[in-house]
Amino acid sequence: VFHEKPNRVFVRSLVVTDKHARLLHFACAGSQVTPPIDIHRHPATFIRLNVGPSSTNECSVGLGDSIQWTVFNGRKPTAL
């Protein structure tokens, strides 16, 4: 992901089983893993973990604002 998206600062992934969930956070500096969260005892936390990646704020989903793309005809140009 970091190779294909140069403006990517971090990547988050959610691993879910029938009883638990874990959030994985990968960044250039390293990775972090949360302890298992019981999704039946803490449903609000589980919902927040699922809704978080749908944010419209690019910085909060891991996209850096130091690289700006130019849009032509409604699309980002591909690299040559």
C-alpha positions as CSV (number, residue, x, y, z in Angstrom):
1,V,0.0,0.0,0.0
2,F,2.8,2.4,0.9
3,H,4.5,1.7,-2.5
4,E,1.4,2.3,-4.6
5,K,0.2,5.4,-2.7
6,P,3.0,7.8,-2.0
7,N,0.7,10.0,0.1
8,R,-0.2,7.2,2.5
9,V,0.9,7.9,6.0
10,F,-0.6,4.9,7.7
11,V,-2.9,1.9,7.0
12,R,-5.5,0.5,9.5
13,S,-7.1,-2.8,9.2
14,L,-9.8,-4.5,11.4
15,V,-9.6,-8.2,12.1
16,V,-13.0,-9.7,13.3
17,T,-13.9,-13.1,14.6
18,D,-17.2,-14.3,15.9
19,K,-16.4,-12.9,19.4
20,H,-13.5,-10.4,19.1
21,A,-12.0,-7.7,17.0
22,R,-8.5,-6.2,16.8
23,L,-7.4,-3.0,15.1
24,L,-4.1,-3.2,13.3
25,H,-2.2,0.0,12.6
26,F,0.7,0.0,10.2
27,A,3.0,3.1,9.6
28,C,6.5,3.6,8.3
29,A,7.7,3.8,11.9
30,G,6.2,0.4,12.8
31,S,3.0,-1.3,13.7
32,Q,0.6,-1.5,16.6
33,V,-2.1,-4.1,17.5
34,T,-4.9,-3.6,20.0
35,P,-5.7,-6.3,22.5
36,P,-8.8,-8.3,21.5
37,I,-12.0,-6.4,22.0
38,D,-15.1,-8.4,22.9
39,I,-17.6,-7.1,20.3
40,H,-20.6,-8.4,22.3
41,R,-19.6,-6.7,25.5
42,H,-18.5,-3.5,23.8
43,P,-20.7,-3.0,20.7
44,A,-20.3,0.8,20.6
45,T,-16.5,0.4,20.3
46,F,-17.0,-2.2,17.5
47,I,-19.3,0.3,15.6
48,R,-16.7,3.1,16.0
49,L,-14.0,0.8,14.6
50,N,-16.2,0.1,11.6
51,V,-17.3,3.6,11.0
52,G,-14.0,5.3,11.5
53,P,-12.5,4.4,8.1
54,S,-15.5,6.0,6.3
55,S,-14.4,9.5,7.4
56,T,-14.3,12.2,4.8
57,N,-11.2,13.7,6.4
58,E,-8.3,12.3,4.4
59,C,-5.8,12.8,7.2
60,S,-7.8,10.7,9.7
61,V,-7.9,7.8,7.3
62,G,-4.1,7.9,6.6
63,L,-3.7,10.1,3.6
64,G,-1.0,12.8,4.0
65,D,-1.8,16.4,2.9
66,S,1.8,17.1,1.8
67,I,1.1,15.7,-1.6
68,Q,-1.6,17.3,-3.7
69,W,-3.0,15.7,-6.9
70,T,-4.0,17.6,-10.0
71,V,-7.3,16.5,-11.4
72,F,-7.9,16.4,-15.2
73,N,-11.4,15.7,-16.6
74,G,-12.5,14.5,-13.2
75,R,-9.7,12.0,-12.7
76,K,-6.2,11.9,-11.2
77,P,-3.6,11.4,-13.9
78,T,-1.6,8.1,-13.9
79,A,2.2,8.2,-13.5
80,L,4.2,7.7,-16.7
